[in-house]
Amino acid sequence: MSGIEREIYLENRTSLIDQWEFAEIWVDPWLSPPYILMLVKEQSGKFSIQNPAQNYKSIFTSDTYEESLMWLLEDEYERVTGRFCQPE
């Protein structure tokens, strides 16, 4: 990772630190190794699906959990048990 890439990565990570309420991990189990995405509820109330392999780039956004859920299920992603919440 070059210096500029690392700086962009750190900026993205820093901006995400306080801007989410919960995150779920979803995997495509048919790939080896499994492909991982995150479903994140942002403080704004919006939902986004982010790709950790691409510096947490948002690849889908919606106003509802159900819409995001359907997007993941359409592509046969499976949720990893549990939910990660923002520490209080």
Secondary structure, DSSP 8 states (H G I E B T S, - for coil): --HHHHHHHHHHHHHHTTSEEEEEEEEETTSSS-EEEEEEEETTS-EEEEEGGGTTEEEEEESSHHHHHHHHHHTT-EE-SS-EE---
